[in-house]
Amino acid sequence: MDSSVTSLSDQRLLVQAEPFGFGPTAAIADFFPHLRQRFQFIGYVGEGHTLDLQKRLPYDAIHCLSTGADLGNIFAQYDLFFTALDFAMAEKALAAGLPVCIYDPLTWYWKEIPPVVRQCSLYVAQDFYGVKERIATEHHCFGSPRVVPPIIPGTLPWRGKRQIILLNLGGLSNPFWDQEHTLQYARVMVESFLRAMADHGATTVIAANAWLAGELSRFGVRNFTREEMQEVLLKSKLAFMTPGLGNIYDASRYGTPTVWLPPANDSQGQQRNLLAEHGRVDGAIDWSDFLEARIDYRADQKLVLSQIAAAACTVSSQRRVQSRLSRLMARKIKRLQTQVVSNCVALTYEFGWGGAERVAELVLEQAREKAK
């Protein structure tokens, strides 16, 4: 714990994560231990898969919106609101009279900075390519911006021999996929991965959110806590993951050589392309590598998401496409299984580490300001 923290704040803190992909809720889970050291009372409000990681953490209260809980009544119980990436929820909290803190790892990505950013008490941008430059040139769009390093504690030395090849299904969220389509695509990805692994002696681990893990348990798919997942990464010699920023920094921290799966949304595609431009990609599989679906990830978001959804449906319905995917995975495994460390490790030297504790300290500063 930071030595500057001398006492717990009695300001009641409500936290929340945007229900889009797994990155925002994973970020909140990373912040939680540091927030817990600074606040007497912390509640979480959310629904769906965002609760998977949070339910296992020692919150003082968890409010599930899918059970019909009244958001106005929830806001009334707290003094400060902190969200990972949910600008719409930030607006609702502001309207309810709460000071709002926003964590945003995608400052570089937005075509326009959401207006609520200028109105919030604290806006925390995670450093990445182009972040500081954008804040400097568009300073009028930001009310109280602070830039923090990536939310990782730093790189870790490897412990013993790495024997796991990991398939991480986190980040398969797309508003144009319903649950059934998500399940079909996830099943195809698992089956293709297992076929690709048939000639390799490594231990396989397949990770997913609680719902997918339950639906695909016969394949050995599991839902892990954040701590368990970190242990898996530490023992993985190769990983297949979607190119979300949380996964990118996991590859960076643990040095795990990684094959980036086809992007499930436009920001994932842009992030992977930025990594490629800076020589930080170990391996990648794009939609165009195994079907006729060349996607411009910088195009209009709705168009990109619909194109990705159509591509996923094609993969789920055509055996020959699935065979191509499996062969691609097998080639990536063969090429990268002897690589010692991920090219993503360089990100920690470019942007630093220790952001999670810094974020918690900034939120505490806002609580102290409100208490004055």
Contacts in CASP RR format, 6 or more apart in sequence:
PFRMAT RR
TARGET T0000
AUTHOR 0000-0000-0000
METHOD contacts of the structure
MODEL  1
MDSSVTSLSDQRLLVQAEPFGFGPTAAIADFFPHLRQRFQFIGYVGEGHT
LDLQKRLPYDAIHCLSTGADLGNIFAQYDLFFTALDFAMAEKALAAGLPV
CIYDPLTWYWKEIPPVVRQCSLYVAQDFYGVKERIATEHHCFGSPRVVPP
IIPGTLPWRGKRQIILLNLGGLSNPFWDQEHTLQYARVMVESFLRAMADH
GATTVIAANAWLAGELSRFGVRNFTREEMQEVLLKSKLAFMTPGLGNIYD
ASRYGTPTVWLPPANDSQGQQRNLLAEHGRVDGAIDWSDFLEARIDYRAD
QKLVLSQIAAAACTVSSQRRVQSRLSRLMARKIKRLQTQVVSNCVALTYE
FGWGGAERVAELVLEQAREKAK
1 34 0 8 1.000
1 37 0 8 1.000
2 37 0 8 1.000
2 357 0 8 1.000
2 361 0 8 1.000
4 361 0 8 1.000
5 37 0 8 1.000
5 38 0 8 1.000
5 361 0 8 1.000
5 364 0 8 1.000
8 37 0 8 1.000
8 38 0 8 1.000
8 39 0 8 1.000
8 40 0 8 1.000
9 38 0 8 1.000
9 39 0 8 1.000
9 40 0 8 1.000
9 364 0 8 1.000
9 367 0 8 1.000
9 368 0 8 1.000
9 371 0 8 1.000
10 40 0 8 1.000
10 41 0 8 1.000
10 371 0 8 1.000
11 39 0 8 1.000
11 79 0 8 1.000
11 80 0 8 1.000
11 367 0 8 1.000
11 368 0 8 1.000
11 370 0 8 1.000
11 371 0 8 1.000
12 39 0 8 1.000
12 40 0 8 1.000
12 41 0 8 1.000
12 42 0 8 1.000
12 43 0 8 1.000
12 77 0 8 1.000
12 78 0 8 1.000
12 79 0 8 1.000
12 80 0 8 1.000
13 35 0 8 1.000
13 39 0 8 1.000
13 41 0 8 1.000
13 42 0 8 1.000
13 43 0 8 1.000
13 78 0 8 1.000
13 79 0 8 1.000
13 80 0 8 1.000
13 81 0 8 1.000
13 82 0 8 1.000
13 363 0 8 1.000
13 367 0 8 1.000
14 42 0 8 1.000
14 43 0 8 1.000
14 44 0 8 1.000
14 45 0 8 1.000
14 74 0 8 1.000
14 75 0 8 1.000
14 77 0 8 1.000
14 78 0 8 1.000
14 80 0 8 1.000
14 81 0 8 1.000
14 82 0 8 1.000
14 93 0 8 1.000
14 98 0 8 1.000
15 28 0 8 1.000
15 31 0 8 1.000
15 32 0 8 1.000
15 35 0 8 1.000
15 42 0 8 1.000
15 43 0 8 1.000
15 44 0 8 1.000
15 45 0 8 1.000
15 81 0 8 1.000
15 82 0 8 1.000
15 83 0 8 1.000
15 84 0 8 1.000
16 28 0 8 1.000
16 44 0 8 1.000
16 45 0 8 1.000
16 46 0 8 1.000
16 50 0 8 1.000
16 81 0 8 1.000
16 82 0 8 1.000
16 83 0 8 1.000
16 84 0 8 1.000
16 86 0 8 1.000
16 89 0 8 1.000
17 23 0 8 1.000
17 24 0 8 1.000
17 25 0 8 1.000
17 27 0 8 1.000
17 28 0 8 1.000
17 46 0 8 1.000
17 50 0 8 1.000
17 54 0 8 1.000
17 83 0 8 1.000
17 84 0 8 1.000
17 85 0 8 1.000
17 86 0 8 1.000
18 24 0 8 1.000
18 50 0 8 1.000
18 83 0 8 1.000
18 84 0 8 1.000
18 85 0 8 1.000
18 86 0 8 1.000
18 89 0 8 1.000
19 25 0 8 1.000
19 46 0 8 1.000
19 47 0 8 1.000
19 48 0 8 1.000
19 49 0 8 1.000
19 50 0 8 1.000
19 86 0 8 1.000
20 85 0 8 1.000
20 173 0 8 1.000
20 175 0 8 1.000
20 265 0 8 1.000
21 49 0 8 1.000
21 170 0 8 1.000
21 171 0 8 1.000
21 172 0 8 1.000
21 173 0 8 1.000
21 264 0 8 1.000
21 265 0 8 1.000
22 49 0 8 1.000
22 170 0 8 1.000
22 171 0 8 1.000
22 173 0 8 1.000
22 209 0 8 1.000
23 84 0 8 1.000
23 171 0 8 1.000
23 244 0 8 1.000
23 245 0 8 1.000
23 246 0 8 1.000
24 50 0 8 1.000
24 84 0 8 1.000
24 85 0 8 1.000
24 86 0 8 1.000
25 49 0 8 1.000
25 50 0 8 1.000
25 52 0 8 1.000
25 53 0 8 1.000
25 54 0 8 1.000
25 84 0 8 1.000
26 53 0 8 1.000
26 226 0 8 1.000
26 246 0 8 1.000
27 84 0 8 1.000
27 85 0 8 1.000
27 103 0 8 1.000
27 105 0 8 1.000
27 151 0 8 1.000
27 246 0 8 1.000
28 44 0 8 1.000
28 53 0 8 1.000
28 54 0 8 1.000
28 84 0 8 1.000
29 53 0 8 1.000
29 54 0 8 1.000
29 57 0 8 1.000
29 226 0 8 1.000
30 151 0 8 1.000
30 226 0 8 1.000
30 356 0 8 1.000
31 84 0 8 1.000
31 103 0 8 1.000
31 151 0 8 1.000
31 356 0 8 1.000
31 359 0 8 1.000
31 360 0 8 1.000
32 42 0 8 1.000
32 54 0 8 1.000
32 57 0 8 1.000
32 59 0 8 1.000
34 356 0 8 1.000
34 357 0 8 1.000
34 359 0 8 1.000
34 360 0 8 1.000
34 361 0 8 1.000
35 42 0 8 1.000
35 82 0 8 1.000
35 360 0 8 1.000
35 363 0 8 1.000
36 42 0 8 1.000
36 58 0 8 1.000
37 360 0 8 1.000
38 360 0 8 1.000
38 361 0 8 1.000
38 363 0 8 1.000
38 364 0 8 1.000
38 367 0 8 1.000
39 364 0 8 1.000
39 367 0 8 1.000
41 60 0 8 1.000
41 61 0 8 1.000
42 59 0 8 1.000
42 60 0 8 1.000
43 59 0 8 1.000
43 60 0 8 1.000
43 61 0 8 1.000
43 62 0 8 1.000
43 63 0 8 1.000
43 78 0 8 1.000
44 51 0 8 1.000
44 54 0 8 1.000
44 57 0 8 1.000
44 59 0 8 1.000
44 61 0 8 1.000
44 62 0 8 1.000
44 63 0 8 1.000
45 62 0 8 1.000
45 63 0 8 1.000
45 65 0 8 1.000
45 69 0 8 1.000
45 71 0 8 1.000
45 74 0 8 1.000
46 54 0 8 1.000
46 63 0 8 1.000
46 64 0 8 1.000
46 65 0 8 1.000
46 66 0 8 1.000
47 64 0 8 1.000
47 65 0 8 1.000
47 66 0 8 1.000
48 66 0 8 1.000
49 173 0 8 1.000
49 209 0 8 1.000
49 210 0 8 1.000
49 211 0 8 1.000
51 62 0 8 1.000
51 64 0 8 1.000
52 209 0 8 1.000
52 210 0 8 1.000
52 223 0 8 1.000
53 225 0 8 1.000
53 226 0 8 1.000
54 62 0 8 1.000
55 62 0 8 1.000
56 225 0 8 1.000
61 77 0 8 1.000
63 69 0 8 1.000
63 74 0 8 1.000
65 71 0 8 1.000
71 92 0 8 1.000
72 96 0 8 1.000
75 81 0 8 1.000
75 92 0 8 1.000
75 93 0 8 1.000
75 96 0 8 1.000
75 97 0 8 1.000
75 98 0 8 1.000
76 96 0 8 1.000
78 98 0 8 1.000
79 98 0 8 1.000
79 99 0 8 1.000
79 367 0 8 1.000
79 370 0 8 1.000
80 98 0 8 1.000
80 99 0 8 1.000
80 101 0 8 1.000
80 363 0 8 1.000
80 366 0 8 1.000
80 367 0 8 1.000
80 370 0 8 1.000
81 90 0 8 1.000
81 93 0 8 1.000
81 98 0 8 1.000
81 99 0 8 1.000
81 100 0 8 1.000
81 101 0 8 1.000
82 100 0 8 1.000
82 101 0 8 1.000
82 102 0 8 1.000
82 103 0 8 1.000
82 363 0 8 1.000
83 89 0 8 1.000
83 90 0 8 1.000
83 93 0 8 1.000
83 100 0 8 1.000
83 101 0 8 1.000
83 102 0 8 1.000
83 103 0 8 1.000
84 103 0 8 1.000
85 102 0 8 1.000
85 103 0 8 1.000
85 104 0 8 1.000
85 105 0 8 1.000
85 106 0 8 1.000
87 102 0 8 1.000
87 114 0 8 1.000
87 116 0 8 1.000
87 117 0 8 1.000
90 100 0 8 1.000
90 102 0 8 1.000
90 116 0 8 1.000
90 120 0 8 1.000
91 116 0 8 1.000
93 100 0 8 1.000
94 100 0 8 1.000
94 116 0 8 1.000
94 119 0 8 1.000
94 120 0 8 1.000
99 120 0 8 1.000
99 121 0 8 1.000
99 366 0 8 1.000
99 370 0 8 1.000
100 116 0 8 1.000
100 119 0 8 1.000
100 120 0 8 1.000
100 121 0 8 1.000
100 122 0 8 1.000
101 120 0 8 1.000
101 121 0 8 1.000
101 122 0 8 1.000
101 123 0 8 1.000
101 124 0 8 1.000
101 362 0 8 1.000
101 363 0 8 1.000
101 366 0 8 1.000
102 116 0 8 1.000
102 117 0 8 1.000
102 120 0 8 1.000
102 122 0 8 1.000
102 123 0 8 1.000
102 124 0 8 1.000
103 124 0 8 1.000
103 126 0 8 1.000
103 359 0 8 1.000
104 117 0 8 1.000
104 123 0 8 1.000
104 124 0 8 1.000
104 125 0 8 1.000
104 126 0 8 1.000
105 125 0 8 1.000
105 126 0 8 1.000
105 128 0 8 1.000
105 245 0 8 1.000
105 246 0 8 1.000
106 245 0 8 1.000
106 267 0 8 1.000
107 113 0 8 1.000
107 125 0 8 1.000
107 126 0 8 1.000
107 128 0 8 1.000
107 131 0 8 1.000
107 134 0 8 1.000
107 135 0 8 1.000
108 128 0 8 1.000
108 129 0 8 1.000
108 130 0 8 1.000
108 131 0 8 1.000
108 134 0 8 1.000
108 274 0 8 1.000
109 267 0 8 1.000
109 270 0 8 1.000
109 271 0 8 1.000
112 141 0 8 1.000
113 138 0 8 1.000
113 141 0 8 1.000
113 142 0 8 1.000
117 123 0 8 1.000
117 141 0 8 1.000
117 142 0 8 1.000
117 143 0 8 1.000
117 145 0 8 1.000
118 140 0 8 1.000
118 141 0 8 1.000
118 142 0 8 1.000
118 143 0 8 1.000
119 143 0 8 1.000
120 143 0 8 1.000
120 144 0 8 1.000
121 144 0 8 1.000
121 366 0 8 1.000
121 369 0 8 1.000
122 144 0 8 1.000
122 146 0 8 1.000
122 362 0 8 1.000
122 363 0 8 1.000
122 365 0 8 1.000
122 366 0 8 1.000
123 142 0 8 1.000
123 143 0 8 1.000
123 144 0 8 1.000
123 145 0 8 1.000
123 146 0 8 1.000
124 145 0 8 1.000
124 146 0 8 1.000
124 147 0 8 1.000
124 148 0 8 1.000
124 359 0 8 1.000
124 362 0 8 1.000
125 131 0 8 1.000
125 135 0 8 1.000
125 145 0 8 1.000
125 146 0 8 1.000
125 147 0 8 1.000
125 148 0 8 1.000
126 147 0 8 1.000
126 148 0 8 1.000
126 149 0 8 1.000
126 150 0 8 1.000
126 151 0 8 1.000
126 245 0 8 1.000
126 355 0 8 1.000
127 147 0 8 1.000
127 148 0 8 1.000
127 149 0 8 1.000
127 150 0 8 1.000
127 351 0 8 1.000
127 352 0 8 1.000
128 150 0 8 1.000
128 245 0 8 1.000
128 274 0 8 1.000
128 351 0 8 1.000
129 274 0 8 1.000
129 278 0 8 1.000
131 147 0 8 1.000
132 147 0 8 1.000
135 142 0 8 1.000
135 145 0 8 1.000
135 147 0 8 1.000
139 145 0 8 1.000
146 362 0 8 1.000
148 354 0 8 1.000
148 355 0 8 1.000
148 358 0 8 1.000
148 359 0 8 1.000
148 362 0 8 1.000
149 351 0 8 1.000
149 352 0 8 1.000
149 353 0 8 1.000
149 354 0 8 1.000
149 355 0 8 1.000
149 358 0 8 1.000
150 249 0 8 1.000
150 252 0 8 1.000
150 347 0 8 1.000
150 348 0 8 1.000
150 351 0 8 1.000
150 352 0 8 1.000
150 353 0 8 1.000
150 354 0 8 1.000
150 355 0 8 1.000
151 249 0 8 1.000
151 354 0 8 1.000
151 355 0 8 1.000
151 356 0 8 1.000
151 359 0 8 1.000
152 249 0 8 1.000
152 250 0 8 1.000
152 252 0 8 1.000
152 253 0 8 1.000
152 348 0 8 1.000
152 353 0 8 1.000
152 354 0 8 1.000
152 355 0 8 1.000
152 356 0 8 1.000
153 253 0 8 1.000
153 353 0 8 1.000
153 354 0 8 1.000
153 356 0 8 1.000
154 253 0 8 1.000
154 348 0 8 1.000
154 352 0 8 1.000
154 353 0 8 1.000
154 354 0 8 1.000
155 252 0 8 1.000
155 253 0 8 1.000
155 254 0 8 1.000
155 255 0 8 1.000
155 345 0 8 1.000
155 348 0 8 1.000
155 353 0 8 1.000
156 234 0 8 1.000
156 253 0 8 1.000
156 254 0 8 1.000
158 234 0 8 1.000
159 234 0 8 1.000
159 235 0 8 1.000
162 235 0 8 1.000
162 236 0 8 1.000
162 237 0 8 1.000
163 202 0 8 1.000
163 203 0 8 1.000
163 235 0 8 1.000
163 237 0 8 1.000
164 202 0 8 1.000
164 203 0 8 1.000
164 204 0 8 1.000
164 205 0 8 1.000
164 232 0 8 1.000
164 235 0 8 1.000
164 236 0 8 1.000
164 237 0 8 1.000
165 197 0 8 1.000
165 200 0 8 1.000
165 202 0 8 1.000
165 203 0 8 1.000
165 204 0 8 1.000
165 205 0 8 1.000
165 236 0 8 1.000
165 237 0 8 1.000
165 238 0 8 1.000
165 239 0 8 1.000
165 240 0 8 1.000
165 333 0 8 1.000
165 337 0 8 1.000
166 204 0 8 1.000
166 205 0 8 1.000
166 206 0 8 1.000
166 207 0 8 1.000
166 232 0 8 1.000
166 233 0 8 1.000
166 236 0 8 1.000
166 238 0 8 1.000
166 239 0 8 1.000
166 240 0 8 1.000
166 241 0 8 1.000
166 256 0 8 1.000
167 189 0 8 1.000
167 190 0 8 1.000
167 193 0 8 1.000
167 204 0 8 1.000
167 205 0 8 1.000
167 206 0 8 1.000
167 207 0 8 1.000
167 239 0 8 1.000
167 240 0 8 1.000
168 206 0 8 1.000
168 207 0 8 1.000
168 208 0 8 1.000
168 229 0 8 1.000
168 239 0 8 1.000
168 240 0 8 1.000
168 241 0 8 1.000
168 242 0 8 1.000
168 247 0 8 1.000
169 186 0 8 1.000
169 189 0 8 1.000
169 190 0 8 1.000
169 206 0 8 1.000
169 207 0 8 1.000
169 208 0 8 1.000
169 209 0 8 1.000
169 212 0 8 1.000
169 221 0 8 1.000
169 242 0 8 1.000
170 207 0 8 1.000
170 208 0 8 1.000
170 209 0 8 1.000
170 241 0 8 1.000
170 242 0 8 1.000
170 247 0 8 1.000
171 242 0 8 1.000
171 244 0 8 1.000
171 247 0 8 1.000
171 264 0 8 1.000
171 268 0 8 1.000
172 182 0 8 1.000
172 185 0 8 1.000
172 186 0 8 1.000
172 212 0 8 1.000
172 242 0 8 1.000
172 264 0 8 1.000
173 182 0 8 1.000
173 264 0 8 1.000
173 265 0 8 1.000
174 182 0 8 1.000
174 264 0 8 1.000
174 265 0 8 1.000
174 305 0 8 1.000
174 308 0 8 1.000
174 309 0 8 1.000
174 312 0 8 1.000
175 305 0 8 1.000
176 305 0 8 1.000
176 306 0 8 1.000
176 308 0 8 1.000
176 309 0 8 1.000
177 185 0 8 1.000
177 309 0 8 1.000
177 312 0 8 1.000
179 211 0 8 1.000
181 309 0 8 1.000
181 312 0 8 1.000
181 313 0 8 1.000
181 316 0 8 1.000
182 212 0 8 1.000
183 212 0 8 1.000
183 215 0 8 1.000
183 216 0 8 1.000
184 313 0 8 1.000
184 316 0 8 1.000
185 312 0 8 1.000
185 313 0 8 1.000
185 315 0 8 1.000
185 316 0 8 1.000
186 208 0 8 1.000
186 212 0 8 1.000
186 215 0 8 1.000
186 216 0 8 1.000
187 216 0 8 1.000
187 219 0 8 1.000
187 316 0 8 1.000
188 315 0 8 1.000
188 316 0 8 1.000
188 322 0 8 1.000
188 325 0 8 1.000
189 261 0 8 1.000
189 325 0 8 1.000
190 206 0 8 1.000
190 216 0 8 1.000
190 219 0 8 1.000
190 221 0 8 1.000
191 219 0 8 1.000
191 322 0 8 1.000
191 326 0 8 1.000
192 322 0 8 1.000
192 325 0 8 1.000
192 326 0 8 1.000
192 329 0 8 1.000
193 204 0 8 1.000
193 206 0 8 1.000
193 240 0 8 1.000
193 326 0 8 1.000
193 329 0 8 1.000
194 204 0 8 1.000
194 219 0 8 1.000
195 326 0 8 1.000
195 329 0 8 1.000
195 330 0 8 1.000
196 326 0 8 1.000
196 327 0 8 1.000
196 329 0 8 1.000
196 330 0 8 1.000
196 333 0 8 1.000
197 204 0 8 1.000
197 333 0 8 1.000
199 330 0 8 1.000
200 333 0 8 1.000
200 337 0 8 1.000
202 237 0 8 1.000
202 238 0 8 1.000
202 337 0 8 1.000
205 222 0 8 1.000
205 232 0 8 1.000
205 236 0 8 1.000
206 216 0 8 1.000
206 219 0 8 1.000
206 220 0 8 1.000
206 221 0 8 1.000
206 222 0 8 1.000
207 213 0 8 1.000
207 221 0 8 1.000
207 222 0 8 1.000
207 223 0 8 1.000
207 224 0 8 1.000
207 229 0 8 1.000
207 232 0 8 1.000
208 216 0 8 1.000
208 221 0 8 1.000
208 222 0 8 1.000
208 223 0 8 1.000
209 223 0 8 1.000
210 223 0 8 1.000
212 221 0 8 1.000
212 223 0 8 1.000
213 221 0 8 1.000
213 222 0 8 1.000
213 223 0 8 1.000
214 221 0 8 1.000
214 223 0 8 1.000
224 232 0 8 1.000
230 250 0 8 1.000
230 254 0 8 1.000
233 239 0 8 1.000
233 250 0 8 1.000
233 253 0 8 1.000
233 254 0 8 1.000
233 256 0 8 1.000
234 254 0 8 1.000
236 254 0 8 1.000
236 256 0 8 1.000
237 256 0 8 1.000
237 257 0 8 1.000
237 337 0 8 1.000
238 256 0 8 1.000
238 257 0 8 1.000
238 258 0 8 1.000
238 259 0 8 1.000
238 333 0 8 1.000
238 336 0 8 1.000
238 337 0 8 1.000
238 339 0 8 1.000
239 251 0 8 1.000
239 256 0 8 1.000
239 257 0 8 1.000
239 258 0 8 1.000
239 259 0 8 1.000
240 258 0 8 1.000
240 259 0 8 1.000
240 261 0 8 1.000
240 329 0 8 1.000
240 332 0 8 1.000
241 247 0 8 1.000
241 250 0 8 1.000
241 251 0 8 1.000
241 258 0 8 1.000
241 259 0 8 1.000
241 260 0 8 1.000
241 261 0 8 1.000
242 260 0 8 1.000
242 261 0 8 1.000
242 263 0 8 1.000
242 264 0 8 1.000
242 268 0 8 1.000
243 260 0 8 1.000
243 261 0 8 1.000
243 263 0 8 1.000
243 268 0 8 1.000
243 269 0 8 1.000
243 271 0 8 1.000
243 272 0 8 1.000
243 275 0 8 1.000
243 284 0 8 1.000
244 267 0 8 1.000
244 268 0 8 1.000
244 271 0 8 1.000
245 271 0 8 1.000
247 258 0 8 1.000
248 271 0 8 1.000
248 275 0 8 1.000
248 344 0 8 1.000
248 347 0 8 1.000
249 344 0 8 1.000
249 347 0 8 1.000
250 256 0 8 1.000
251 257 0 8 1.000
251 258 0 8 1.000
251 282 0 8 1.000
251 342 0 8 1.000
251 344 0 8 1.000
252 342 0 8 1.000
252 344 0 8 1.000
252 345 0 8 1.000
252 346 0 8 1.000
252 347 0 8 1.000
252 348 0 8 1.000
253 348 0 8 1.000
253 353 0 8 1.000
254 342 0 8 1.000
255 341 0 8 1.000
255 342 0 8 1.000
255 344 0 8 1.000
255 345 0 8 1.000
256 342 0 8 1.000
257 282 0 8 1.000
257 336 0 8 1.000
257 339 0 8 1.000
257 340 0 8 1.000
257 341 0 8 1.000
257 342 0 8 1.000
258 282 0 8 1.000
258 283 0 8 1.000
258 342 0 8 1.000
258 344 0 8 1.000
259 282 0 8 1.000
259 283 0 8 1.000
259 284 0 8 1.000
259 285 0 8 1.000
259 329 0 8 1.000
259 332 0 8 1.000
259 336 0 8 1.000
260 272 0 8 1.000
260 275 0 8 1.000
260 281 0 8 1.000
260 283 0 8 1.000
260 284 0 8 1.000
260 285 0 8 1.000
261 285 0 8 1.000
262 285 0 8 1.000
262 286 0 8 1.000
262 287 0 8 1.000
262 308 0 8 1.000
262 311 0 8 1.000
263 269 0 8 1.000
263 272 0 8 1.000
263 286 0 8 1.000
263 287 0 8 1.000
263 295 0 8 1.000
263 297 0 8 1.000
263 308 0 8 1.000
264 308 0 8 1.000
264 312 0 8 1.000
265 304 0 8 1.000
265 305 0 8 1.000
265 308 0 8 1.000
266 297 0 8 1.000
266 298 0 8 1.000
266 299 0 8 1.000
266 301 0 8 1.000
266 304 0 8 1.000
266 305 0 8 1.000
268 297 0 8 1.000
269 297 0 8 1.000
270 297 0 8 1.000
270 298 0 8 1.000
272 281 0 8 1.000
272 284 0 8 1.000
273 297 0 8 1.000
275 281 0 8 1.000
275 344 0 8 1.000
276 284 0 8 1.000
279 343 0 8 1.000
280 343 0 8 1.000
280 344 0 8 1.000
280 346 0 8 1.000
280 347 0 8 1.000
281 343 0 8 1.000
282 336 0 8 1.000
282 339 0 8 1.000
282 342 0 8 1.000
282 343 0 8 1.000
282 344 0 8 1.000
283 332 0 8 1.000
283 335 0 8 1.000
283 336 0 8 1.000
285 325 0 8 1.000
285 328 0 8 1.000
285 329 0 8 1.000
285 332 0 8 1.000
286 295 0 8 1.000
287 293 0 8 1.000
287 294 0 8 1.000
287 295 0 8 1.000
287 308 0 8 1.000
287 311 0 8 1.000
288 294 0 8 1.000
288 295 0 8 1.000
289 328 0 8 1.000
290 315 0 8 1.000
290 321 0 8 1.000
290 324 0 8 1.000
290 325 0 8 1.000
290 328 0 8 1.000
291 311 0 8 1.000
291 314 0 8 1.000
291 315 0 8 1.000
291 318 0 8 1.000
291 321 0 8 1.000
291 324 0 8 1.000
293 307 0 8 1.000
293 310 0 8 1.000
293 311 0 8 1.000
293 314 0 8 1.000
295 304 0 8 1.000
295 307 0 8 1.000
295 308 0 8 1.000
295 311 0 8 1.000
296 304 0 8 1.000
297 304 0 8 1.000
314 321 0 8 1.000
315 321 0 8 1.000
315 322 0 8 1.000
315 325 0 8 1.000
END
